[in-house]
Amino acid sequence: MSISAIKANPFYQPSRQWQIRIFVEREMAPAMEETFEDIALATSIFEINEAASEWVLEILTETSPEALDMKARIALVSGLLAIPMPRFEISLLEPKDWVIEVERSFTPLHIGRFYVHGSHVGTKPPQSKIALQVNAGAAFGSGEHATTSGCLLALSNLAKRRKFLKPLDMGCGSGILAIAMGKLWNVPVIGTDIDPVSIDVARGNALRNQAQTLSQFAAGDGYNCNLVRRNAPFDLIVANILARPLMKMAPDLAANLAPGGIAVLSGLLQSQERMVLSAHHAQGLTLLSRIHQNGWSVLVLTQ
């Protein structure tokens, strides 16, 4: 299995994993993360010392990282940024069944108009909320991460002002956002992802949420997906991906967004806002609002 295929499935569990922990300042994290892209199965960053502005970047690999290679990578970034070299740790992790672990910790979430829960939750959803049942699985998007919850909040806020008739979920993952849009406005929603596994998961989640008539999913290469091309333009495009793909796809987003349409962009750190906004401003889009959660950003734009 290739690194790219592994990254597409956050619950893939090789027989052994190593964890690299790099203690950095927040501004240094994106550059440090990028230098490990070729070996990383997954990365995460969180604050450990607010007073000292110290964060830790955690990188998972399935091959044993060599200390000399780690030092060379970290030293390169430190030299380019003209900052002292941070300390780092390497440790071998015991394998776990992450699906079971996540389900145990996945308590119901109240996010705007939505109530997100797994199948292990026995209580009935509140009548005032739109229920979304999404289990831990092979595709990203269960509502817990700030990028997904931020998108659900943005959709809840948009629903106060207008109804959308042709939404698109670009990079749909588990399908949670497409299903949410379908239920929120009672309209058919298209979702696409480059990963066929995600499409299978999204279709299963649509069936589980009785939203199969409100959603249509297809695997494809972004806006070149045949299903997307046949149905463009869209009055709402949600793209919960990553900063650099968002920037690269900005021209295609603008070309597929109907006049006066709305774009909800997520998957970017607050420190990456400026470059993502710049790429979309160049395509004639303007910022309407933003949502910040745990260092992550959701941008709502229009054209």
Secondary structure, 3 states (H helix, E strand, C coil): CCHHHHHCCCCCCCCCEEEEEEEECHHHHHHHHHHCCCCCCEEEEEEEECCCCEEEEEEEECCCCCHHHHHHHHHHHHHHHCCCCCCEEEEEECCCCHHHHHHHHCCCEEECCEEEECCCCCCCCCCCCEEEECCCCCCCCCCCCHHHHHHHHHHHHHHCCCCCCCEEEECCCCCHHHHHHHHHHCCCEEEEECCHHHHHHHHHHHHHCCCHHHEEEEECCHHHCHHHHHHCCEEEEEEECCHHHHHHCHHHHHHHEEEEEEEEEEEEEHHHHHHHHHHHHCCCCEEEEEEEECCEEEEEEEC
